[in-house]
Structure formats: C-alpha cells, structure tokens
Amino acid sequence: MDHQAEYKKNSISLLGAISMGTGVMIGAGIFALTGQIAELAGKWFPLSFLFGALVTAFSAYTYIKMSNAFPSAGGIGMILQKAYGPGAIAGGAALLMAFSMVINESLVARTFGTYVLRAFDLTELEVLIPVLGVCLIIFAYAVNRAGNKSVGLFSMVMAALKIGGIALFAIAALWAGGYSFEPSSPDGASFPLAGFVASIALSILAFKGFTTITNSGAEIVSPHKNVGRAITFSILICVVVYILVALAVGSSLDLDELIKAKDYALAQAAQPALGPIGFYLTVLLAVVATASGLLASVFAVSRMLAMLTDMEMIPHSHFGMSGSIKDHTLVYTVVVAALLTIFFDLSRIASLGVFFYLVMDVLIHWGCFKYLRQEIGARGFVMITAIVFDIIVLIVFAGMKLQSDPSIVLIATLMIVAVFIFERWFLSNWINQSAKAHSHDHSEH
C-alpha cells in the first residue's frame, strides 16, 4: 500500500511552510525556556538566544542542502537513509528526532497547563498541570483527525497571532520599563561560562522546530528553493521575537524573580510592566501559542513516523485500530506525549529533548559530510563546524546536569542506547552499504 499518496505535492505555500516552522518553534520555546535559560546563563540570557540562533544556522545548512537536492515527505528519515542506508544508525537517529519532537509536545503541554493555572491563581494546584496538558494533547489529536486542511489553516492563523502578539508584548514591556535592561545579579558575579554554554543547548531547543519544514519538503511549492527560504525566514523571525522577549522580561524582573518564575516567566514579567490587563493578555497569548504549537508538532510527528514506517525503518503494529498508518502513528504520538506530560516536569522534559536532538543532529551532519557533501554541493567546513558546536554544547550541558540532576542524564543515555539496540535488532545492520549506494540513485518523493 502506498501511503505516500496521502501527501500532496504543492499543497503547502512558502508562507504556509514559514507558518508551520514558526508555529512549532514559538510555543514552549519562549514561554517555558526563557526562565530555564536565565537560570543557567544569568543576566546574559538574551545573548543565549542569539548564540542559539547562530548554532542553529550552521545546523540548518545541512538540512537546507539536503532538502534542496532531495525534497521529500520523508524529511529527516530521507536524509539519514541516504547518508547511512536503511540500517540501525539511520533508524535510530530518525527515532531520536521523532522522540525529541514528542518530548517538545509534552513541554508545550505542561507550559499550557502552567499558564492556565496562573490565570486563575491556582498555582498551588500543580497536580492540574499534567491534567490540563493531556487535555490539550487530546484536543490536538481531534483537530489532526479532522484533516490536513484544518491543521494548515489553523497553523497559519495562529502563527500570525503569536508572532504579532508576542512582539507587541515585548515592545510594550520594554516601553513600560523605559527600554532599560538591567537584570540584577550578585555583586562581583563573574560571567558563568559553563552555564552560558549549557544554556545555548536550551536555546537550540527553542529553534529546532525548523526541521518540521524539512519533513514537508515534497509538499511545499517549488521545494528546491522554498524549503531553504522557509527555514531561513523561520529562524530569522524567531530570533528577533526571542531576543525582544528576553529583553522585555529582563527589563521587568530582576534575575532572582525571573529564575523563581522560570516556568511562567512571561506572565510574571507582564504584571509589573503592563498591569493586570497585560498579565491576562499574556496568559491568553501563551495559551494560544502553546495550543497551536502542539497542534503543528503532533501533525509533523505523526506523519514523520508514518513515513519512517513506509521506508521500513521502524516496525509497525495497528493494535487492532482501523484506518491508515498515519492514523495509527497519530495515536502513538499523543499517547507517548501524554505519558511524558504526566511523569516529567518542564526542566527534565527540556533536558531529554536536548540530549535526543543534539545526538541526532551530530549524526545527520556527520553522515552528510562523509557520504553526501559532494553530491549535494555542500561545504564541508560548515558541517564540521556544526558538529563541533553541537558536541561542545552537549558535553557542557551534560556536565551541568550531572551536577544538578544526574538521574536525567542516566535516563537519557539509557533511552538513546535502547533506541539504537532496538533498531539494530530490527534492521540487522548498522549501515546497509548496498541499500545506501542504491538510494543515491533515487531521490525520495
């Protein structure tokens, strides 16, 4: 059965692709991670977003080059399969990408719950956070079941509301604060180099939604040029929004207040800067942003898993469910996201996302550098730079987490190892050289 028929060429415009990318990025990326980044980077946290964008730009280069050469509905799976062949390395890395996206969904879901409770001053009832998060996941499932057109239209409208609303919040907060940015820190405090580098890992997490565009390559109008354009514009839009918000938050709260309110930093910053009305508008904006971000992410992950199934890179069981493979993977996606939402807090969810994504990202760059850079016309030094940045950030972040939360490092390591062992068992080979050579002669569509 050809499930790829479900994906229609020229069904996503350039604007729609940009909306999809920013829709996934501007969710928990700014509402939940700002406080966590400040906790690591101190008063220099706005610069963390700038450096995160820089690292992301080097990373995006490989994805753009691959998507321009081989626009595919397989996205990340296609890139990995062309680099390594349909073996365990490709399958394992593709699963890490899918899991990192599901992890992001749980991050968004818990952020939604946190901000809703702030609106009703029910912060002491933290048990309701995962309940509200799971309700949002169920809503996202229902909308996705309604079909691709519903998702596309909703994502485009919500992306416009989010970008405009968050930018207005930032400008208004900066204006109320006199355009000053002076988050206080202990006298004589030195630059927290390790903490700052570790914070970049979380900033990268706030930008990784651009890969959603890669996974829709074959459906975008004029994909050989528009995939790269959509990724570039999405990252540029987000870095401007993120830095504006970081400056606005820093102008309203001192560092201790920001760290204390790290899970709902924007709402806390809105109170002194914009008053009660501003506070409630910010909460409403957070609800809209997280809801639409989750909707776009669930759509992207379920179709990515369906494509990996079509490519025979992961096993599949319908567990008695009717419908297509994409219907089944949609269920898998929301079930795993709901379980993560219930059992992990925001900080640990973000940490898992960092480990999964950066390991996958290094494998993407290395595979394309070693096997494909001449075929796609890519500059090797850019790919090597992306790998070096990823490894440095990952090592420093892991070192910081080993001090503050060693169990999450152990959990992430065991999960990553388990993924690759499972794929090695399922696919029998680490790298399928013959299949890889064959894949170079045929692009995925």
KOLPARO-914341 format. One record per residue (C-alpha): residue number from 0; residue in three letters; y, x, z. Coordinates in Angstrom, 3 decimals, decimal comma, always signed. Example, Ala and Ser with C-alpha at 12.3 -4.5 7.8 and 13.67 -1.06 7.14 Angstrom:
BEGIN
resi | resn | py | px | pz
0 | ALA | -4,500 | +12,300 | +7,800
1 | SER | -1,060 | +13,670 | +7,140
// end
This chain:
BEGIN
resi | resn | py | px | pz
0 | MET | +0,000 | +0,000 | +0,000
1 | ASP | +3,381 | +1,423 | -0,974
2 | HIS | +5,639 | +0,829 | +1,993
3 | GLN | +8,388 | +2,856 | +0,400
4 | ALA | +9,153 | -0,197 | -1,696
5 | GLU | +10,853 | -1,588 | +1,403
6 | TYR | +13,628 | +0,972 | +0,944
7 | LYS | +16,016 | +0,141 | -1,888
8 | LYS | +17,967 | +2,695 | -3,886
9 | ASN | +21,762 | +2,359 | -3,960
10 | SER | +21,686 | -0,122 | -1,065
11 | ILE | +23,983 | +1,970 | +1,186
12 | SER | +27,523 | +2,877 | +0,115
13 | LEU | +29,310 | +6,055 | +1,157
14 | LEU | +31,329 | +4,035 | +3,670
15 | GLY | +28,146 | +2,405 | +4,922
16 | ALA | +26,495 | +5,798 | +5,405
17 | ILE | +29,511 | +7,103 | +7,332
18 | SER | +29,451 | +3,957 | +9,470
19 | MET | +25,755 | +4,495 | +10,137
20 | GLY | +26,295 | +8,103 | +11,234
21 | THR | +29,297 | +7,429 | +13,445
22 | GLY | +27,619 | +4,286 | +14,763
23 | VAL | +24,744 | +6,304 | +16,183
24 | MET | +26,962 | +9,163 | +17,406
25 | ILE | +29,696 | +7,160 | +19,111
26 | GLY | +27,546 | +5,439 | +21,684
27 | ALA | +26,377 | +7,267 | +24,745
28 | GLY | +27,771 | +10,393 | +23,120
29 | ILE | +31,206 | +9,793 | +24,542
30 | PHE | +30,683 | +7,162 | +27,240
31 | ALA | +27,877 | +8,850 | +29,180
32 | LEU | +28,039 | +12,524 | +28,264
33 | THR | +31,723 | +13,257 | +28,948
34 | GLY | +31,193 | +13,404 | +32,702
35 | GLN | +27,979 | +15,413 | +32,412
36 | ILE | +29,697 | +17,920 | +30,127
37 | ALA | +32,612 | +18,233 | +32,573
38 | GLU | +30,141 | +18,848 | +35,398
39 | LEU | +28,862 | +21,935 | +33,558
40 | ALA | +31,997 | +23,178 | +31,773
41 | GLY | +34,620 | +22,486 | +34,426
42 | LYS | +38,187 | +21,912 | +33,306
43 | TRP | +37,423 | +23,390 | +29,882
44 | PHE | +35,153 | +20,460 | +28,973
45 | PRO | +37,269 | +19,266 | +25,975
46 | LEU | +36,569 | +22,605 | +24,305
47 | SER | +32,845 | +21,954 | +24,703
48 | PHE | +33,100 | +19,147 | +22,161
49 | LEU | +34,896 | +21,493 | +19,751
50 | PHE | +32,210 | +24,162 | +20,086
51 | GLY | +29,522 | +21,491 | +19,858
52 | ALA | +31,021 | +20,382 | +16,544
53 | LEU | +31,059 | +23,998 | +15,339
54 | VAL | +27,368 | +24,486 | +16,135
55 | THR | +26,613 | +21,102 | +14,559
56 | ALA | +28,473 | +22,117 | +11,393
57 | PHE | +26,226 | +25,160 | +10,947
58 | SER | +23,220 | +22,967 | +11,663
59 | ALA | +24,298 | +20,245 | +9,236
60 | TYR | +24,471 | +22,793 | +6,401
61 | THR | +20,669 | +22,922 | +6,085
62 | TYR | +20,316 | +19,134 | +6,173
63 | ILE | +23,015 | +18,698 | +3,541
64 | LYS | +21,497 | +21,291 | +1,224
65 | MET | +18,045 | +19,730 | +1,539
66 | SER | +19,330 | +16,177 | +1,108
67 | ASN | +21,383 | +17,156 | -1,938
68 | ALA | +18,320 | +18,743 | -3,521
69 | PHE | +15,761 | +16,138 | -2,430
70 | PRO | +17,418 | +12,872 | -1,340
71 | SER | +14,640 | +10,954 | +0,340
72 | ALA | +13,938 | +7,973 | +2,560
73 | GLY | +11,630 | +10,402 | +4,364
74 | GLY | +14,612 | +12,365 | +5,664
75 | ILE | +13,586 | +14,778 | +8,399
76 | GLY | +9,901 | +14,284 | +7,613
77 | MET | +10,502 | +15,183 | +3,975
78 | ILE | +12,383 | +18,363 | +4,909
79 | LEU | +9,658 | +19,511 | +7,265
80 | GLN | +6,860 | +18,663 | +4,855
81 | LYS | +8,494 | +20,589 | +2,028
82 | ALA | +9,035 | +23,574 | +4,323
83 | TYR | +5,671 | +23,726 | +6,079
84 | GLY | +3,400 | +21,374 | +4,178
85 | PRO | +1,833 | +18,331 | +5,891
86 | GLY | +0,484 | +20,321 | +8,820
87 | ALA | +0,885 | +20,256 | +12,576
88 | ILE | +4,169 | +22,162 | +12,631
89 | ALA | +5,821 | +19,664 | +10,281
90 | GLY | +4,251 | +16,671 | +12,001
91 | GLY | +5,040 | +17,913 | +15,492
92 | ALA | +8,661 | +18,717 | +14,690
93 | ALA | +9,109 | +15,348 | +12,977
94 | LEU | +7,759 | +13,594 | +16,063
95 | LEU | +10,134 | +15,603 | +18,259
96 | MET | +13,003 | +14,323 | +16,115
97 | ALA | +11,762 | +10,751 | +16,408
98 | PHE | +11,315 | +11,092 | +20,164
99 | SER | +14,780 | +12,618 | +20,566
100 | MET | +16,206 | +9,584 | +18,791
101 | VAL | +14,244 | +7,225 | +21,036
102 | ILE | +15,466 | +9,209 | +24,048
103 | ASN | +19,008 | +8,672 | +22,792
104 | GLU | +18,315 | +4,937 | +22,686
105 | SER | +17,389 | +4,933 | +26,363
106 | LEU | +20,518 | +6,977 | +27,109
107 | VAL | +22,608 | +4,375 | +25,303
108 | ALA | +20,784 | +1,509 | +27,025
109 | ARG | +21,376 | +2,874 | +30,525
110 | THR | +25,003 | +3,574 | +29,658
111 | PHE | +25,362 | -0,060 | +28,628
112 | GLY | +23,940 | -1,202 | +31,962
113 | THR | +26,176 | +1,163 | +33,916
114 | TYR | +29,372 | -0,084 | +32,283
115 | VAL | +28,422 | -3,761 | +32,585
116 | LEU | +27,935 | -3,310 | +36,337
117 | ARG | +31,346 | -1,599 | +36,576
118 | ALA | +32,948 | -4,681 | +35,003
119 | PHE | +31,604 | -6,923 | +37,754
120 | ASP | +31,988 | -4,350 | +40,548
121 | LEU | +28,244 | -4,350 | +41,170
122 | THR | +27,726 | -0,599 | +41,184
123 | GLU | +25,689 | -0,786 | +44,383
124 | LEU | +23,016 | -2,760 | +42,480
125 | GLU | +21,820 | +0,226 | +40,460
126 | VAL | +18,406 | -1,383 | +40,069
127 | LEU | +20,020 | -3,686 | +37,488
128 | ILE | +20,958 | -0,767 | +35,198
129 | PRO | +17,489 | -0,429 | +33,608
130 | VAL | +17,136 | -4,222 | +33,526
131 | LEU | +20,333 | -4,590 | +31,512
132 | GLY | +19,334 | -1,632 | +29,364
133 | VAL | +15,985 | -3,196 | +28,490
134 | CYS | +17,746 | -6,478 | +27,653
135 | LEU | +19,944 | -4,593 | +25,178
136 | ILE | +16,877 | -2,955 | +23,626
137 | ILE | +15,287 | -6,385 | +23,169
138 | PHE | +18,500 | -7,603 | +21,504
139 | ALA | +18,427 | -4,612 | +19,137
140 | TYR | +14,820 | -5,423 | +18,290
141 | ALA | +15,718 | -9,037 | +17,475
142 | VAL | +18,603 | -8,047 | +15,179
143 | ASN | +16,453 | -5,462 | +13,394
144 | ARG | +13,767 | -8,059 | +12,823
145 | ALA | +16,422 | -10,150 | +11,063
146 | GLY | +16,527 | -7,596 | +8,238
147 | ASN | +18,361 | -4,583 | +6,842
148 | LYS | +21,422 | -6,519 | +5,632
149 | SER | +22,105 | -7,784 | +9,140
150 | VAL | +21,899 | -4,258 | +10,513
151 | GLY | +24,091 | -2,750 | +7,790
152 | LEU | +26,902 | -5,305 | +8,094
153 | PHE | +26,834 | -5,264 | +11,901
154 | SER | +26,873 | -1,445 | +11,981
155 | MET | +29,844 | -1,209 | +9,621
156 | VAL | +31,951 | -3,722 | +11,551
157 | MET | +31,067 | -2,201 | +14,923
158 | ALA | +31,755 | +1,355 | +13,724
159 | ALA | +35,293 | +0,328 | +12,714
160 | LEU | +35,883 | -1,408 | +16,050
161 | LYS | +34,529 | +1,539 | +18,030
162 | ILE | +36,476 | +4,261 | +16,247
163 | GLY | +39,712 | +2,304 | +16,290
164 | GLY | +39,278 | +1,068 | +19,853
165 | ILE | +38,316 | +4,431 | +21,350
166 | ALA | +41,120 | +6,217 | +19,508
167 | LEU | +43,640 | +3,647 | +20,803
168 | PHE | +42,260 | +4,048 | +24,340
169 | ALA | +42,665 | +7,819 | +24,128
170 | ILE | +46,198 | +7,675 | +22,748
171 | ALA | +47,267 | +5,053 | +25,301
172 | ALA | +45,750 | +7,036 | +28,185
173 | LEU | +47,434 | +10,235 | +27,017
174 | TRP | +50,748 | +8,413 | +26,696
175 | ALA | +50,383 | +6,919 | +30,182
176 | GLY | +49,569 | +10,359 | +31,541
177 | GLY | +52,600 | +11,919 | +29,890
178 | TYR | +50,459 | +13,777 | +27,325
179 | SER | +49,526 | +16,265 | +30,012
180 | PHE | +46,103 | +17,736 | +30,506
181 | GLU | +45,733 | +19,460 | +33,843
182 | PRO | +42,364 | +18,617 | +35,439
183 | SER | +42,422 | +20,340 | +38,795
184 | SER | +39,792 | +22,874 | +39,823
185 | PRO | +39,354 | +25,117 | +42,848
186 | ASP | +41,989 | +27,813 | +43,121
187 | GLY | +40,898 | +31,038 | +41,548
188 | ALA | +37,917 | +29,415 | +39,856
189 | SER | +36,614 | +31,640 | +37,082
190 | PHE | +35,517 | +30,480 | +33,650
191 | PRO | +31,959 | +29,098 | +34,075
192 | LEU | +30,450 | +30,893 | +31,070
193 | ALA | +26,839 | +29,813 | +31,634
194 | GLY | +27,864 | +26,262 | +32,475
195 | PHE | +30,131 | +26,069 | +29,442
196 | VAL | +27,407 | +27,274 | +27,069
197 | ALA | +24,938 | +24,850 | +28,653
198 | SER | +27,456 | +22,028 | +28,222
199 | ILE | +27,507 | +22,711 | +24,478
200 | ALA | +23,878 | +21,533 | +24,406
201 | LEU | +25,023 | +18,093 | +25,577
202 | SER | +27,921 | +18,148 | +23,124
203 | ILE | +25,449 | +18,828 | +20,308
204 | LEU | +23,516 | +15,803 | +21,512
205 | ALA | +26,684 | +13,750 | +21,024
206 | PHE | +26,775 | +14,795 | +17,339
207 | LYS | +23,109 | +14,724 | +16,369
208 | GLY | +23,363 | +11,165 | +15,042
209 | PHE | +24,363 | +12,642 | +11,679
210 | THR | +20,637 | +13,090 | +10,985
211 | THR | +20,415 | +9,315 | +10,636
212 | ILE | +22,197 | +9,737 | +7,297
213 | THR | +19,591 | +12,269 | +6,178
214 | ASN | +16,856 | +9,733 | +6,884
215 | SER | +18,522 | +7,270 | +4,495
216 | GLY | +19,091 | +9,729 | +1,646
217 | ALA | +17,268 | +7,875 | -1,119
218 | GLU | +19,098 | +4,622 | -0,368
219 | ILE | +22,654 | +5,995 | -0,482
220 | VAL | +24,665 | +5,562 | -3,678
221 | SER | +24,829 | +8,879 | -5,604
222 | PRO | +22,831 | +10,627 | -2,871
223 | HIS | +23,027 | +14,141 | -4,342
224 | LYS | +26,711 | +14,245 | -3,422
225 | ASN | +27,290 | +11,375 | -0,990
226 | VAL | +24,754 | +12,374 | +1,669
227 | GLY | +26,663 | +15,600 | +2,270
228 | ARG | +30,001 | +13,795 | +2,190
229 | ALA | +28,814 | +11,158 | +4,657
230 | ILE | +27,525 | +13,791 | +7,091
231 | THR | +30,734 | +15,825 | +6,850
232 | PHE | +33,063 | +12,866 | +7,350
233 | SER | +30,971 | +11,503 | +10,231
234 | ILE | +31,132 | +14,800 | +12,128
235 | LEU | +34,882 | +15,183 | +11,479
236 | ILE | +35,629 | +11,645 | +12,660
237 | CYS | +33,562 | +12,101 | +15,802
238 | VAL | +35,034 | +15,468 | +16,795
239 | VAL | +38,569 | +14,033 | +16,566
240 | VAL | +37,573 | +10,968 | +18,629
241 | TYR | +35,659 | +13,035 | +21,217
242 | ILE | +38,451 | +15,545 | +21,783
243 | LEU | +41,071 | +12,795 | +22,028
244 | VAL | +38,980 | +11,001 | +24,632
245 | ALA | +38,268 | +14,193 | +26,579
246 | LEU | +41,990 | +14,981 | +26,750
247 | ALA | +42,751 | +11,397 | +27,784
248 | VAL | +40,136 | +11,452 | +30,547
249 | GLY | +41,389 | +14,837 | +31,746
250 | SER | +44,947 | +13,558 | +31,918
251 | SER | +43,915 | +10,610 | +34,122
252 | LEU | +41,342 | +12,120 | +36,507
253 | ASP | +41,033 | +15,382 | +38,340
254 | LEU | +37,778 | +17,267 | +37,895
255 | ASP | +36,169 | +16,080 | +41,138
256 | GLU | +36,871 | +12,428 | +40,275
257 | LEU | +35,522 | +12,920 | +36,784
258 | ILE | +32,278 | +14,505 | +37,980
259 | LYS | +31,810 | +11,828 | +40,641
260 | ALA | +32,163 | +9,113 | +37,991
261 | LYS | +30,227 | +11,024 | +35,326
262 | ASP | +28,112 | +8,031 | +34,250
263 | TYR | +31,170 | +5,832 | +33,648
264 | ALA | +33,952 | +8,373 | +33,143
265 | LEU | +35,974 | +6,430 | +30,581
266 | ALA | +36,147 | +3,279 | +32,687
267 | GLN | +37,199 | +5,314 | +35,712
268 | ALA | +39,875 | +7,095 | +33,675
269 | ALA | +41,226 | +3,833 | +32,300
270 | GLN | +42,001 | +2,406 | +35,755
271 | PRO | +44,858 | +4,756 | +36,766
272 | ALA | +46,116 | +5,263 | +33,229
273 | LEU | +46,107 | +1,730 | +31,861
274 | GLY | +45,667 | -0,562 | +34,865
275 | PRO | +43,148 | -3,415 | +35,337
276 | ILE | +43,542 | -4,738 | +31,781
277 | GLY | +42,915 | -1,301 | +30,338
278 | PHE | +39,901 | -0,916 | +32,586
279 | TYR | +38,265 | -4,123 | +31,385
280 | LEU | +39,105 | -3,414 | +27,752
281 | THR | +37,465 | -0,004 | +28,111
282 | VAL | +34,350 | -1,547 | +29,618
283 | LEU | +34,262 | -4,061 | +26,764
284 | LEU | +34,629 | -1,216 | +24,287
285 | ALA | +31,772 | +0,646 | +25,951
286 | VAL | +29,564 | -2,429 | +25,731
287 | VAL | +30,338 | -2,849 | +22,022
288 | ALA | +29,853 | +0,864 | +21,309
289 | THR | +26,548 | +1,172 | +23,124
290 | ALA | +25,171 | -2,074 | +21,690
291 | SER | +25,964 | -1,105 | +18,102
292 | GLY | +24,836 | +2,485 | +18,645
293 | LEU | +21,474 | +1,309 | +19,923
294 | LEU | +21,118 | -1,142 | +17,059
295 | ALA | +21,684 | +1,577 | +14,457
296 | SER | +19,361 | +4,001 | +16,239
297 | VAL | +16,465 | +1,531 | +16,552
298 | PHE | +16,811 | +0,799 | +12,832
299 | ALA | +16,763 | +4,522 | +11,984
300 | VAL | +13,833 | +5,496 | +14,231
301 | SER | +11,536 | +2,639 | +13,212
302 | ARG | +11,981 | +3,391 | +9,520
303 | MET | +11,555 | +7,126 | +10,112
304 | LEU | +8,241 | +6,502 | +11,882
305 | ALA | +7,192 | +4,205 | +9,047
306 | MET | +7,921 | +6,940 | +6,509
307 | LEU | +6,006 | +9,521 | +8,564
308 | THR | +3,083 | +7,116 | +8,558
309 | ASP | +3,344 | +6,722 | +4,775
310 | MET | +3,390 | +10,517 | +4,472
311 | GLU | +0,231 | +10,655 | +6,632
312 | MET | +1,933 | +12,955 | +9,127
313 | ILE | +1,238 | +10,692 | +12,118
314 | PRO | -1,591 | +8,251 | +12,893
315 | HIS | -1,029 | +4,526 | +12,933
316 | SER | -2,619 | +1,523 | +14,601
317 | HIS | -1,327 | -2,035 | +14,314
318 | PHE | -2,854 | -3,015 | +17,697
319 | GLY | -3,581 | -6,475 | +16,342
320 | MET | +0,024 | -7,042 | +15,169
321 | SER | +0,780 | -8,689 | +11,849
322 | GLY | +3,453 | -7,558 | +9,417
323 | SER | +4,305 | -4,259 | +7,743
324 | ILE | +4,101 | -0,740 | +9,157
325 | LYS | +7,874 | -0,815 | +9,705
326 | ASP | +7,440 | -3,953 | +11,839
327 | HIS | +4,870 | -2,110 | +13,942
328 | THR | +6,953 | +1,057 | +14,334
329 | LEU | +9,886 | -1,100 | +15,367
330 | VAL | +7,778 | -2,375 | +18,267
331 | TYR | +6,641 | +1,149 | +19,201
332 | THR | +10,251 | +2,340 | +19,179
333 | VAL | +11,598 | -0,309 | +21,520
334 | VAL | +8,629 | -0,094 | +23,900
335 | VAL | +8,994 | +3,677 | +24,382
336 | ALA | +12,795 | +3,367 | +24,689
337 | ALA | +12,375 | +0,653 | +27,322
338 | LEU | +9,938 | +2,779 | +29,362
339 | LEU | +12,339 | +5,743 | +29,329
340 | THR | +15,196 | +3,440 | +30,325
341 | ILE | +13,212 | +2,238 | +33,320
342 | PHE | +11,884 | +5,560 | +34,615
343 | PHE | +14,616 | +8,170 | +33,903
344 | ASP | +18,286 | +8,413 | +34,872
345 | LEU | +21,073 | +9,380 | +32,467
346 | SER | +21,083 | +13,092 | +33,295
347 | ARG | +17,332 | +13,518 | +32,849
348 | ILE | +17,269 | +11,441 | +29,670
349 | ALA | +20,021 | +13,632 | +28,194
350 | SER | +18,127 | +16,781 | +29,177
351 | LEU | +14,948 | +15,599 | +27,466
352 | GLY | +16,968 | +14,818 | +24,349
353 | VAL | +18,432 | +18,334 | +24,301
354 | PHE | +15,049 | +20,057 | +24,549
355 | PHE | +13,388 | +17,908 | +21,899
356 | TYR | +16,243 | +18,044 | +19,415
357 | LEU | +17,021 | +21,757 | +19,612
358 | VAL | +13,367 | +22,821 | +19,267
359 | MET | +13,053 | +20,574 | +16,201
360 | ASP | +16,335 | +21,861 | +14,796
361 | VAL | +15,247 | +25,509 | +15,038
362 | LEU | +12,010 | +24,676 | +13,190
363 | ILE | +13,973 | +22,880 | +10,446
364 | HIS | +16,267 | +25,859 | +9,856
365 | TRP | +13,502 | +28,441 | +10,015
366 | GLY | +11,241 | +26,533 | +7,619
367 | CYS | +14,036 | +26,018 | +5,095
368 | PHE | +15,200 | +29,630 | +5,452
369 | LYS | +11,734 | +31,104 | +4,969
370 | TYR | +10,366 | +28,839 | +2,251
371 | LEU | +13,173 | +26,897 | +0,536
372 | ARG | +16,560 | +28,607 | +0,686
373 | GLN | +16,442 | +29,883 | -2,903
374 | GLU | +15,164 | +26,581 | -4,255
375 | ILE | +17,990 | +24,612 | -2,634
376 | GLY | +20,658 | +27,284 | -3,204
377 | ALA | +21,426 | +27,794 | +0,487
378 | ARG | +22,999 | +30,831 | +2,120
379 | GLY | +20,530 | +32,470 | +4,464
380 | PHE | +23,114 | +33,792 | +6,918
381 | VAL | +24,342 | +30,250 | +7,642
382 | MET | +20,811 | +29,132 | +8,503
383 | ILE | +20,176 | +32,194 | +10,687
384 | THR | +23,499 | +31,596 | +12,456
385 | ALA | +22,440 | +28,003 | +13,163
386 | ILE | +19,132 | +29,247 | +14,612
387 | VAL | +20,872 | +31,838 | +16,821
388 | PHE | +23,342 | +29,241 | +18,132
389 | ASP | +20,544 | +26,768 | +18,882
390 | ILE | +18,425 | +29,344 | +20,714
391 | ILE | +21,305 | +30,673 | +22,823
392 | VAL | +22,392 | +27,179 | +23,856
393 | LEU | +18,801 | +26,093 | +24,539
394 | ILE | +17,979 | +29,134 | +26,700
395 | VAL | +21,157 | +28,840 | +28,768
396 | PHE | +20,740 | +25,085 | +29,187
397 | ALA | +17,108 | +25,546 | +30,272
398 | GLY | +18,199 | +28,233 | +32,748
399 | MET | +20,768 | +25,912 | +34,305
400 | LYS | +18,241 | +23,075 | +34,530
401 | LEU | +15,642 | +25,362 | +36,129
402 | GLN | +18,125 | +25,796 | +38,982
403 | SER | +19,232 | +22,173 | +39,314
404 | ASP | +16,226 | +20,147 | +38,109
405 | PRO | +13,175 | +22,326 | +37,334
406 | SER | +10,846 | +19,342 | +37,027
407 | ILE | +12,631 | +18,062 | +33,897
408 | VAL | +12,145 | +21,468 | +32,240
409 | LEU | +8,434 | +21,263 | +33,060
410 | ILE | +8,192 | +17,680 | +31,795
411 | ALA | +9,963 | +18,564 | +28,538
412 | THR | +7,800 | +21,655 | +27,995
413 | LEU | +4,562 | +19,780 | +28,603
414 | MET | +5,613 | +16,949 | +26,302
415 | ILE | +6,576 | +19,331 | +23,481
416 | VAL | +3,311 | +21,260 | +23,804
417 | ALA | +1,348 | +17,990 | +23,894
418 | VAL | +3,025 | +16,777 | +20,702
419 | PHE | +2,029 | +19,892 | +18,761
420 | ILE | -1,517 | +19,962 | +20,167
421 | PHE | -1,945 | +16,305 | +19,213
422 | GLU | -0,647 | +16,939 | +15,686
423 | ARG | -2,911 | +19,997 | +15,341
424 | TRP | -5,867 | +17,796 | +16,246
425 | PHE | -4,772 | +15,021 | +13,870
426 | LEU | -3,848 | +17,183 | +10,852
427 | SER | -6,353 | +20,054 | +11,299
428 | ASN | -3,913 | +22,741 | +10,058
429 | TRP | -0,746 | +24,269 | +11,489
430 | ILE | +0,581 | +24,844 | +7,963
431 | ASN | -1,059 | +23,341 | +4,882
432 | GLN | -0,167 | +26,016 | +2,337
433 | SER | -1,717 | +24,333 | -0,701
434 | ALA | -0,082 | +20,998 | +0,018
435 | LYS | +3,222 | +22,758 | +0,690
436 | ALA | +3,084 | +24,512 | -2,657
437 | HIS | +2,336 | +21,203 | -4,359
438 | SER | +5,213 | +19,465 | -2,559
439 | HIS | +7,698 | +21,923 | -4,054
440 | ASP | +6,914 | +20,486 | -7,460
441 | HIS | +7,663 | +16,875 | -6,500
442 | SER | +10,645 | +15,503 | -4,623
443 | GLU | +10,149 | +12,576 | -2,256
444 | HIS | +11,725 | +9,279 | -3,226
// end
